[in-house]
Amino acid sequence: MFLVVFRNRKRAGIDAAAYAADAARMEALAARQPGYLSFKSYAADDGEVVAISEWTDEAAARAWGRQADHAVIQQRGRAEYYQDYTLFAGGDLRIHRFERTAS
């Protein structure tokens, strides 16, 4: 598995409807990409957003980063939507799980 974590803050006064439409299109497009496993996004009270996507491997995640429609929206994000962001990506993960079973 390859994990991508995208931490970001939006600029003040962005076109929220346009951002939401672009985000929904990108989420649907990502889900159709080879190697896609999952996507979730969380917003903190201070405005920071953390988006997590899981891919089968690094090649799949990198291919998504280069996908033509996604590249256009990435550029729009830098130009119009984001104040700042940090992207973390890694594949050598140590995973611990716990799941309560019915008793």
N, C-alpha and C positions, 0 to 999 in steps of 0.2 A: 504494500500500500504506500502511496505517496500523498502527503498532506500539504495543503496550501492554506495559510492563514493570512487574511487580508484585513489589517487594522486601518481604519480611516476616519476622518472627520470631514464633513461637508462644509463648503463655503457658506457664509451667511447669504440669504436671499436667492438661493438657487431655484430654478423652476422644478418644484417638487414633483409635479405631475409628469414632467418629461423624464426626470430621474427614475421615478417609479416604473414608467413604461419601458425605459431602456433596461432597467434591472430585471424586470419580468421577462423581457425578450431574451436577455442573456442567460437567465436561469433556465428557461425552456431550451435554448440552443445548447447550453452546456450538457444538459441531461441527455441529449441525443449524440454526444461525442463518444467515440470509442474510448473505453477505459474510465468513463465517469462512474463514480459510485454514489456520491451524495453531496448535498450542499445545505448549509444552515447559516443563518445570519442572526446576530444578537446585537441589540442596541443598549448601551449603558445610559444611566441617568445624565451623565455629563456630555452626551452627544457622540461619544465614540462608538463606532460600529465595528464588530468583529465578524467576519464572514469566513467560514471554514468549508473547504471543498476537499473531498477525498477522491483519489484516482488510483487506478490499478498500479501505475508505475510513473516514473518521472517523465518518460517519453510521452505518455498520454497527457499529463499536465502541461508539458511544454507545447505540445501540439495545440491544445486549447488556447494557450497564450498567443499563438501565432495565427489562430483561425481568423479569416479575413473580417467577418462582421464583428467579432470580438475586438479585434485590433482597432477598428473604427471607434467603437464605444470606449475603449481604453483611452484613446486620444481625446475624445469628448469629455471624459471624466477629468483628465488633467486640465483641460482648457476651461471647463464650465462647472464641474461639480465638486471636486475635492480641494479642501484646504491643504491636507497632507494625507499621506498614507505610508504604511510599511507593509511589505509582503514577506512572509516567512515561508520557506518551502523545505521539505525534507522527507527522506524516505527511509532512513535507518532509525525507525521508531521503536521504542520500547513501550509495549502496550500492556496495561494491567486492567482487568475487568472484574466486576462484581455484579452478579445478578441474583436477586432474592428469588428463591423458588417457593412455590406455594407450599404451605405446611398445614 
